[in-house]
Amino acid sequence: MEKAPIGIQFKTLPTDPGVYQYFDKNDTVIYVGKAKNLKRRVTSYFTKVHDNAKTRILVKKIHRMEHIVVPTEVDALLLENNLIKKYRPRYNILLKDDKTYPWICIKKEPFPRIFSTRKVIRDGSEYFGPYPNVKTVYTLLELIRGLYPIRTCSYDLSHEKVQKQSYKVCLEYHIGNCLAPCEAKVEEGEYNNNISAIRDIIKGNFRSSLDQFKYQMETFSASMEFERAQEIKEKLESLENYQAKSTVVNPKITNVDVFTIIADESYGYVNFLQVAYGSIIRSHTVEIKKKLEESDAEMLPLAVIDMRERFNSQSKEIYLPFEIDLGPKIKITVPKLGDKKKLVELSQRNAKFFRLERFKQMKIVDPERHIKRLMQQMKTDLRLQNEPVHIECFDNSNIQGTNPTAACVVFRNGKPFKKDYRHFKIKTVEGPDDFASMEEVVHRRYKRLSDEGQSLPQLIVIDGGKGQLSSAVKSLDRLGLRGQIAIIGIAKRLEEIYFPGDSIPMYLDKKSETLKIIQQLRNEAHRFGLTLHRNIRSKNALKSPLDEVEGIGPKTKELLLKKFKSLKRIKAASEGDLVHLLGSAKGVKIYQKLKSL
């Protein structure tokens, strides 16, 4: 390893593969990276303009660097992984998974015990795992103990101790859970045959045990020992049931690792499936926190190396969604169809489900992080310059051309902000003209916000297609706000997203959170707009010609309707009837007014 001022080291860096470490002024490692060509990679940090603000900050903080030359790029990847775990640099991706996982241990001793443990002791014992899920370990151990009677005691069952009869059988023997090797009631060879069968089951190979149990069941049945045959049948069914739950694809696919990755703006999620004899014997997903907007191709190799090392995988073949270089000893397969492709798709589904679960947990545990992630996702999906923290959505309402109105609803941080909702009665447009109505309300809304110095939204959503969007854009142009506020339209039929000046719509994934927010905005604007429209229509429906007659107030109208029951009968009443009810002055006046209607 070499140490030198970074300015000088530029000139002397080799063009070989290797790993570089950046240090800050406190001599703390802040970044570790790998390179196929050290000189070219390191120089790029200081000679190009970086779009990512975090990378620009990293470069400013670099005080010195060190590098290590290695034979191949794969060696660089392995070394990079080890150094990241050792130093945990601030600007490197972080694989969030520091748990101690359980293992299944076959103890190296006479008449071996089988148990779960979180400590791996290098004493010659066999360890299988680690298992990401403790429940999987308990289920497997329960299955094994139901199939094969193995001891659970911690006695030293050396030949000398057993010959001296140092121990007595315990309850486990009497209830059939142990063969009592402590009193030499079972040969060590017979016991070890059971251990071999258990070892195969743990590895995912069920065939030999299934064949053995079937043979025993048939033998007992043939010799009329039906109770023992039934016991073996129950064990056979337990093993077949366990195998059925874990079998996924072609049993010829064995000793294979499967890795896939999905990512958003801030995190990557890598799923690992370990397959043996056509069965998944392990599934695990890790969350990777991005630091410098790393791509999938940058994150996946590091995650593959880390998880294979952590779970002690010796598989010589790996299925991946795209090519990466892990050296000549490991075969990389990118499946295109068939059972192999199904395995990759299954891994991707596991990664997606894990990501969704993290989102649900995030909403509860860390709502601020959830909101930030959501805003970043919307910014990316809608190609915005800024995160749409403040969004406003417009919708027109008119039924059969009457009572035209419009509504504006406001979302902040992805949630309704009802305090800022606004209704509009259309003032300058006659008849059902959606385009002109949209132009009017958008102009009125943002002229007022501008005049009052209020904050403008980062995004406007127009409920409608190209026509309504174009009308809204005209208003922004007149106000000089075009370019200051992003604006899109959403057409209801196929949920098409339109951008100004672009005749080809964009389609978001139906399960996209961005689309769900836009749909929620649109639906809320529609609901809110209809409330005003209904109120106006209700008021109009309650209006009566009597309201237009001077001298008729609420009490007089109530008195007339109580007496005559309907407007038609009131109009048909004689002058004398009205005078008798209301008095001469008011009765004559109302009679004359009603006759003129």
Number of C-alpha atoms within 10 A of each C-alpha: 7 9 10 13 11 14 11 9 19 17 10 10 16 16 14 18 23 26 26 21 22 24 18 17 10 7 12 16 22 19 22 25 21 25 23 19 17 22 19 15 16 22 14 11 14 13 8 8 10 14 8 10 10 14 17 15 12 17 14 11 14 19 16 19 23 18 22 17 22 17 11 15 21 22 18 22 23 18 18 21 19 15 17 22 12 9 14 17 19 15 18 19 24 21 23 10 10 6 7 12 16 21 22 22 21 20 16 13 12 15 23 20 16 22 15 18 16 13 12 14 11 8 8 10 13 16 21 16 20 22 20 18 13 13 10 14 21 14 11 16 18 11 17 23 16 15 22 18 18 25 21 14 12 8 12 15 20 12 12 10 14 16 13 9 11 13 16 10 14 12 9 16 15 11 8 12 17 22 20 21 21 25 17 14 11 14 12 14 10 10 19 15 11 17 21 12 20 24 18 15 20 17 16 21 20 20 14 13 19 18 12 13 20 16 13 16 22 16 15 16 15 11 9 11 13 15 11 15 21 14 12 21 17 16 21 20 13 16 20 15 11 15 19 11 10 16 17 18 17 13 13 10 15 18 19 20 25 26 27 27 25 17 20 17 17 16 20 25 25 29 27 24 24 22 26 21 21 22 26 22 18 19 17 19 24 20 23 21 20 20 15 16 17 17 13 17 12 12 21 23 19 18 26 21 17 17 19 15 12 12 18 13 16 12 16 13 16 19 21 23 19 15 12 15 12 19 12 9 8 13 14 21 17 15 17 11 10 10 15 19 17 15 24 25 16 17 25 22 15 22 26 19 13 19 22 12 11 14 18 14 13 16 13 10 12 12 14 13 13 19 18 15 19 23 21 20 20 22 19 16 16 20 11 16 12 15 21 25 20 19 26 25 27 28 29 28 27 18 13 8 11 14 19 24 24 27 26 27 27 23 22 15 17 21 15 17 15 12 8 11 16 16 20 20 17 19 11 9 15 13 13 17 13 21 18 17 28 31 20 21 26 22 20 14 14 19 17 11 12 13 8 9 9 10 10 16 19 18 22 23 24 31 24 25 20 23 14 23 26 20 20 28 23 17 22 21 12 11 14 10 16 14 9 13 17 22 25 22 28 26 18 13 8 8 19 17 23 23 19 14 10 9 9 11 16 15 13 16 11 10 8 12 15 22 21 14 16 22 16 17 27 26 16 21 27 21 15 21 24 21 13 20 23 15 11 16 13 11 9 11 9 7 10 11 9 20 12 13 15 11 15 15 13 10 9 15 16 12 14 19 14 10 12 14 12 11 16 9 13 18 16 13 14 14 16 14 15 19 17 11 14 16 12 13 9 16 19 17 16 21 20 12 15 17 9 7 10
